Each structure stands twice: as C-alpha cells, then as structure tokens.
Amino acid sequence: MRMGRWNALAWPALLLMMMSRSVIAGEELRFSVSPEPEVVYSYERQRCDWRTIPDSPARAYRRRDGSLALIAAHFRNRVLEGSNFDDLRTDCSLVSQGEESADPAALNDRFWIQSLIPLEDGRVLGLASQEFSGLRHDGLCAKGLGKPECWYLSLVALEANERDFSFTLLPRERRLVAGSNKRFDTGTKAAGFLTLSNTVFDGEHAYFIAWTEDAAEPGGRGNCLFRAPRSDLVTGWRMMSAGRFVYPPNPYPVDGQKPIQATCDRLGNGDITGKVRSLVRLESRKLWMVVWSTRVDDTGGVYYATSPDLRNWSPAALLAPFDPPWGSTEKKAYYDYPSIIDHDSPSPVFQTAGRTFYLYLTRFNWQAKRPTMNRDLVRFKVTLD
C-alpha cells in the first residue's frame, strides 16, 4: 500500500501527532492521529472512468468467507474488494445505479448507498440517500441565479447478495425509509433526508443517524436518530420524536394511505452542527462516538461527540483539523466524508472500535485547480490514549 504525503499547507512540518479531547460524564478522551495518510484508492492510478470517485463515507463489510467489500458510494456505485484491508482493489463493474426517473414519487432518481446491514442467507440490505433534482429534469425547475435548488431528498432501501453486491431497489411499497413532510414542488429549495450514517446494533434494535433538511426540531435542519427491531430491518424503521419512536415522513404512500408528517428530535442540542457521517462503539469506554466535517469559528476539521445511550451527546470536540472543501477558495487538498473503521472489529459491519482504529476520508486534490473530479480515498491511524 503506497503511503501518501501530508499536504504541506495543512500543518507545520514539525507537527508529529494531533491531540483531541472530549469530556462526558467526567471522563476525558484523548486521541492521537497519525500525520501520514495511507492511500486506499487513487483517482490517478485506479479509476475505472472519470466518474469513479469516493463520494460518500467509506463502509466496510466482512463476508461470511472472511473477504472484504468496501464502498464509498457515488451515484454510479462501485465496490473495492480484497482479502484484507491492505489488498483492496476496485471492481469496475457497476453494482447499482438509479434510473434517474423524472417522477419524484418513484424514489428512483440517483442514490448513494451509505449503510450496509447483514440479513439472512448472505443477503445485504443497503440504505441509500436518494436525490431527486428538479434541475436535472427538463421543464420542472427554472435554472439561474436566485432560483430554487429543487433538491428533494429521501432515504431508500435496496437489497443485494453479499457475493456480488449488485443492489436492487426494493419494491415501491417497501422502498421508502424516510422522506419529506411535503410533496415535491418547483419552489422547493431543499427538503427531506439527505444522508445517513452506518447502521449499528445494540440489544434488540438497530440504529442509524440521518440528516434532515426540514424535519428536525428545533430549527428544521439537523441529525435524527432512527431505530428498527432486529426482526424487521426493512420496514421497521422509526425516528425519535419527543423521546419516542414514530413513523418517519412519507409524502407518497402507496395503497391509498394518507401521507405521514412527523418531526424528529435534533441530536446534540445544537452542538452537532454537521451531517453525522459515521457511528461507532468505543468498546474500552462503553461509549458511542460520531464524526462529521464542519467549520466552527473558522476552524475546519473533523469533529466528534460521544454518548452513553445514542440520545444524550457530549459537546463537540475537534478530532483533526482537516479542512472541508467548502468555505474557502484556497487551492489545496481538502477532506470530507469521515468514517471510522477498526480493521480488527469482530462485527461484520465494523461497528466497534478498540484503542486503535482508522479515520477514512475522501481527499479532494485541488492543489492546482478547484473543483475537479480528482479525489482519493485515504485513511489515518488513530489511537485512543
């Protein structure tokens, strides 16, 4: 595995380690992050075509035979495969792609697979961010400065065999996980659920966290907690609202049912200001941990928070000052889509982390020109001191 060089503009050359701290329930966490990244996927050397880019947080899946699949999804979804994390190679086969339907009720425009859930008999449930863009469909939305963005978002379910990871959307009556509180119209700016974390299991339930543009309380935008019983991982998803779990919004129900409107409890008391991208269990501390990219008081980076119960979260803390690609016009390398993966986790979906794990990131190679499609998937070793 080739070692990538650190972006010289990011930190002083003499900086060898990064330290980050968080306190919850009186306990202090201290992390050390290696300054040198490992390149997992190189756009220049390994791309299948110009659209082969890591465009979502990395998700790893261990098959029953011990081999690995890793996806950092684009709307043209491909998989990296290997016998271990140092042997991952790009499979240029397209494992899934939306039909780019011009019907917002079809829930089949473009989708990014962002959560992998083991089912029985070697089947895998994929949860994806589905984006309906009125700007891509002629005659729906006017283009131009000051016009609505017509960005209509939902979470949808797909299924694949773990051997080939060729995902197919579930039938329409079982496809939607969460949508918007209103139906699409040409005045929509941004509505619905945009992205989601990986899924984890705790007790008799599975959980993930998703970002909504309009359903969180207070404020509309924010992260929401979802839960489903292990016995119904396809249609059993509910979101936390006023401390209990309710049906999520469904603007286009089938079989003559009425649309569902609902709001969720915004996680983090306003302190988790970015889209949660990864959720992991810190086994040595019996805490859950989330990470996201954002800027706080002009400091861009990967931030994190911890929780004993997935409901109550610590204040945000800086894990590593990796600048996200927005909020700056400088030409340099940027980072986004953080994901935590412990290569030694016994979980098939790598939901646990020990004292050493990896922070996976998409690196935007914009040193000479911005923006370009040139992106790499990289990882940094992290130690919980």
Order of alpha helices (4+ residues) and beta strands (2+ residues): beta-beta-beta-alpha-beta-beta-beta-beta-beta-beta-beta-beta-alpha-beta-beta-beta-beta-beta-beta-beta-beta-beta-beta-beta-beta-beta-beta-beta-beta
